[in-house]
Amino acid sequence: MARVWRCTGLRWGADGPLLQWAGGRASPLSRGKPVAFGVVGEGRRTCVGARGNPCPVRAGVPGRSTGARCEECARLDRAHSVAADTIADDPRPYHVYLAWFGPGMVKVGITAVERGSARLLEQGAVSFGWLGRGPLMAARRAEEVLRTALKVPDRIPYAEKRLVRACLPVEEERVGELAVLHGRALGLAGWPESLEPVPFRAVDHFEVFGLDGLPAADGVVSELVVGGAVGGQVLAVAGPDVHLVTGRGVVVLDTRLMTGWELTAPVGEGARDALTVPVREVKSPRGAGDGSVQDGLF
C-alpha cells in the first residue's frame, strides 16, 4: 500500500523554503530539486482546521481554495487574526513596512517585530524596508495614513505578482522606488507619536527566491484533483509559489492548494515530469541519491 503524506504548508526557515508535513517532517525546496506527487484520498479535499485544532467534522473544501478551511474554521481563524484586524490588545511591538513586488507594485503592511522578515518572505516580497516600530494600534494608524495619503494598497493579488517575476528590473531600480516612498511616508502629517520611525534600509530577496534567469511562466496550477499528478524541477520559490519546469513548460504551483489533500509518491515511467491537474494558461511578460527508492514525496 502506498504511503500517504498530508502537507501542512510551506514555511520559510533560516535555510530557505520548506514544505511541511503532518508529523513534523519537512522537505527543503532548493533550486533544481525534483518535485513529484500524486493526489489520492476519498474523492475530496478536507478542511485543515483552525488555530492548530483539526476540523471537528472534516468538512470538504473546494479545490481552488487557498485557505483550505470550511466556513466555520475560517471564521474561528479570523477571530484570532491580526491581519483580519480582529485583535486590538496585542502587547507585542509591530513593524510597519513597505514591500516591493514589481514596478509600481508596492504595498504597506504590519508584522510583529518578533517575526522578523518571515511575513515578507511568505508574501513573496522581492524587496522591502521597515518604516516604523511601535504598538499595534499605532502601526495600524500609520498603515491607514499611508494607504490614504500615498494610495499604497495593503494587498496585491498573487496573480499580479507572478506575472512580473521573470522580468524584474535591477536591484538599484527596485530599491530606488522603495526609497522614494519611504521618504514620502516619513514626511506625512498624522504619523503616530508612539511609532518610532526607522531609517531606510532595503532588504532584497531576489537571490533568496532564485529569480535570476527565471523564465516566464506558461501556466498556473488552478487546483489539485483526485488522481492528478504534479512533477517537475524547482526553478524558484517566492512566497507560497513554486516555479517548476515540467513536461508542459514552466508552471507555477501555489503550495496553499496542496493542504487538505492526501498525497503520495508517483509511480511509472515519466511520473516525475507528469502534470495531470488543471492548469490555467498565463500570458506573462517576457524578460530577458540514485532515485530508485523514494522515502518521501520530495
N, C-alpha and C positions, 0 to 999 in steps of 0.2 A: 504494500500500500504506500502510495506516495506521501512523503512528509509535507505538512501544510504549515505555512507561516502566516501571521497576521501583522501587517505593517501598522505601526503607530505614528508614523510621520517622519519627516525629515527635520533634523536638528543641526544647527551649526555649532561645532565644537572648536576647541583650540587648534585642532589639526585639520579643520575643514568640514565639509558636509558629511553627515552620517544618516543613513536610513536606519530607523529604529524599529525593533520588532517586539511583539509581546513576549515577555520572559526575560527581557533585558539585553538581548543580542543587538549589535549594531554593525552596519556594513558601510565602510568608507566608500565615497563616490569620487575617487580620483580620476583625473583625465586619462582617457584610454582604457578604462576598466570596462569589461563586458557586463551588460545588464540583461538578464533574461528571466522571465517568469510567465506562468500560465495562470489563468483565473479559474478557480474551482468554487465549491460551495453548494448551497442549497437552492441555487437559482436566484439569489437576491443578495444585495449588499445590506449589512446591518449597521445600525446606529452605534457610534463609538462611545456614547455616554457623555457625561459632563463632570468636570472638576475631579477627574480621576476615578469616578464611580461608573460602573457599567450601566447600560440602559436596562431598566428593570423588565422591559417587555421585548427586548431585542428587536425593536421596530425596524422595518425596512426603510431604506432611504434611496433617493434617486441616484442613478449612476453619474449624473452630471454635477451633483452637489460637491462643492469643495469643502464644505463643513462636515459632511458625513454624520449629521445629527438629525434626529427626529425633532418635531416641533417642540415637544416638552423639554428635551435635553438641551436644545438650543436656547430656550427661554432661561433655564437654570444657569447655563454658561454665561449668558449675557448679564444675568443678575449679579455676577461677581467679576465684571469686566471693566477695567479702566478704559479700554478702547471704546466700549459702548457708552462711556460716561455715566455709569451706574454706581460708581464709588466716589464719594466726596471726602471721606475722612481717612484716607490712606496717609499715614505719617511719614512715609519714605520720601526722600528728596527725588525730584524728577529733573530730567534734561528736556529742554526744548531744542529741536533740531531742524535743519533744512536738509532734505535729501534730493539728490540729482539722479534721474534715470535716463535722461536723454536731452537733447537741445530743446529748451522751452518746457521741459518736464521736471519741475521742482515741486515738492510738497513740503508742508510743515507737519510736525508731529511731536509727540512727547513719549518718553520712555523712562522707566525707573533707572536712577543712576547706577544701582547695583547690577543692572543687566548689561552695562557697557554698550558695545556696538551690536549685540545679538539681534536686537529688533531690526536694525538696518540691514544686516545680512539676511534675515528672514524675509524682508520685503524686496530684496534684490536691488538695493540702492547702490548704484555704481560709485557714487561719491557722496559724502555728507560732511556736515560741520555742525558742532554744537553752537547754540545761540545763548542759552542761559541755563541756570540751575537754581532750583528752589522748591517750595511747597507745591503740591499737586494743583491746588486751585489757582495759584499764581501762574503755573505753567499752562493751565487751561485758558486763562485770560489772555496770556501772551499769544497762544495759538490762535485764538479768535481774532485778536488785533491784527495779526499777520494775514489771516485769511481775508479779512475785510479790506485792510489798507493796501496790501500788495497783490491782492487777487491770487494768492497762492492756495491751492486746494489742500485738503488733508487726506485725499485719496487719489491714486492714479490706477486705473484698471490694468491688470496684468496683461491683457491683450495688447495694450499700447506699449507696455514695457518690452514685450517680446519682439515687437516689430522693429525696434531700433538697435537691439543689442549687437547686430552684426555690422553696423555702420556708425559706430560712435566716434566722435572727434578725439583729438589727442588730449592728454591729461591737462595741459595748460588751459585749453578751452573749457573743459569740464569744471576745473577748479575756479576758473575766472568767472563763470556765470554764478557760482555759489558765492564767491567773494563779494560781488556786486550786491546781491540780495542780502547778504549778511550785514553789510554796511548800512543799507537802507533800513533793514529791520531794526537795528540798534538805534537808529536815529528817529524812530517813530514816537509820537506822543502816545501816552497811555501805557507805557511799559510798566508793569507792576513793580512797586518798590521792593517787594520781598524776593524778587527774582534777580539773582546775580548774573550780569552779562558775562559771557565767555568770549575771549578774544578769538578771532578767526584762525582755525587750523583745519585744513581739509584732510579727510581720510578717504583714500581711493581704494576701491575693491576690484578694479579692472583685472588685475593679475590673480587675485584671490578667486574670482569667479571663472577664470580661464577664458576670457573673452578675446584674447589676442588671436587674430586669424579665424575667428568664428564665422563659419558660412551662414548665410541667411537660411531660416527655417522654411521647409516646404510645406509643413503641416503641424498641427497641434492635436494631440490625443484629446478627444472630446469626452470620452467616458470609457470605462472598462466594462466588459460583458463576460458572463459565464462562458467558458470555452475559448475565450480570446487569449492571445499571447502577445507579449511585447519583448522584443530582443534587439539589441544594438550595442553600440560602444559610446561611452561618455565623451562628449566634446567639451561641455561646460556645465556648470551648475550655478544658477543665480536665484536666490530666494528659494522657493519650493520647486522651481523649474529645472528639469534635467534635459539638456540638449543632447540628442542621440543621433548617431549616424546609423541608419537601418537599411534593410533591403528596399525600402520605399523612399529613400532620401533622408534628409535631415528633419527630424521630428522632435517636437518639444513635449515632454511628459510632465504635467503638473502632478507632483507626488501626493498632493492632497486627495487626488482621485483614487489613490491606492488604499487609503484607510477604509476599514469596514468590509474589505473583501478577504477571502481566503485565497492565498497564492501558493503556487508550487513550482518546483523546478521543471522546465520544459524537457521533452524527450524527442528524439528523432533527428534526422539529418536536417540541417538548416534552421533548427529551433532557435539558435542564438541570434539569428538575423530576422526572425519572423515578426510580422506586425499584422495581427488579425483582429484589431479592435477599431472602432470608429475613429477616423482621423479627419479633421476639418482642414481643408487647404487654406493656406495663408498667402497673401501677396506681400512679401517682405521687401523693404528697400534693399537693393543690392550694394553692398560695400565691398571696398576693395577686400602555478602548479602545472601539470600536463593536461588538466581539464577532464580526465577520464572519470573522476568521481566528483560530484558536486555536493559539498557538505553544507551548503546554504544556498540561498537564492542568488547572492552575488559574492 
